[in-house]
Each structure stands twice: as structure tokens, then as C-alpha cells.
Amino acid sequence: MQQHFNMKYLLSIILLPLFIACGSKQEYAPAENELDAGRQFIEATLQGDFKKANFYLMQDSTNIKLLKHMEESYKNYPEDIKKQYNSSSININSINDLSPNETEINYANSYDKIAHSIKVVKVNGKWLVQFN
């Protein structure tokens, strides 16, 4: 009887953190600086993780609409194209400090090599991406 009780106790200790972790909302670490915010955002979009990309996005109607459009386009890509984007790397073309709270990042990915530009701004102590 004692061994059965101990086994139940042990299982509950092992499984409780698992249930808590599964039920918790996905959280992402705030960006440490403007380059970290840009990198996190770009990597998330290349990997099709638009919830993560949204976390690093300045929340205004234009940005949200543009990110939604990116997500819809990504969903329509064939699986082989998604894999190419997922495995591609970020190539920084230039970094322009516009002010102490604004930086423009010009980049391309190693798959399609198309130049893109984002602005990263510091708002209320957080670095967030704003589409140009």
C-alpha cells in the first residue's frame, strides 16, 4: 500500500510540471537590442512562425495588416519552398542608425536573395519592428 502511494506521489511530481508547461502560453524573450529584435523577427518569418514575428512587431494597423499578408503568402507556398526559407540564413546588407531609438536594417535571405528593409524602433523600453 505504501509503495502504491509513493508511486502516485512520484508520478504527480513528475507530470505536474509537464501539464503546466503544456497549458502555458508561449512566451518569447524581449529583444536585447535593435539587432536582436530584427534578427528574431526575420528568423521567425523565414520559419513561418508568425506568432513569434508578431511578438517582435510594433502593434499598429499597418504593421499587423502587412504581417498578416506575409503569413497568408507563406501559407500558400509549396512545402519545398517553405523548407528553403526555413533553412536559409540572413544576410545583412546594411545597418543604418537613424537615431538612438531607430535603426534601419537592410537584409536578404540566402534563398531568394531579395533585398528587404525593416525599421526597428524602441518604444517604452522595448525594441520592436516596424515595416518601412
NORMO-V185456 format. One record per pair of residues at least 6 apart in sequence whose C-alpha atoms are under 7 Angstrom apart, sorted by the first residue. I is the first residue (numbers start at 0). GAP is how many residues later the second one is. If there is no record, write none. Layout:
I/GAP
I/GAP
This chain:
30/6
30/96
32/94
33/69
33/86
33/93
36/19
36/90
36/91
36/92
37/82
37/91
40/12
40/15
43/6
43/8
43/9
44/8
45/39
45/40
46/38
46/39
47/26
49/21
55/72
55/73
56/71
56/72
56/73
57/70
57/71
57/72
62/67
62/68
83/27
84/26
87/21
87/22
87/23
88/20
88/21
89/17
89/18
89/19
89/20
90/16
90/17
90/18
90/19
91/14
91/15
91/16
92/13
92/14
93/11
93/12
93/13
94/8
94/9
94/10
94/11
95/7
95/8
95/9
96/6
96/7
97/6
100/20
100/21
101/17
101/18
101/19
101/20
102/16
102/17
102/18
103/13
103/14
103/15
103/16
104/12
104/13
104/14
105/9
105/10
105/11
105/12
106/8
106/9
106/10
107/6
107/7
107/8
116/15
117/11
117/12
117/13
117/14
118/10
118/11
118/12
118/13
119/7
119/8
119/9
119/10
120/6
120/7
120/8
120/9
121/6
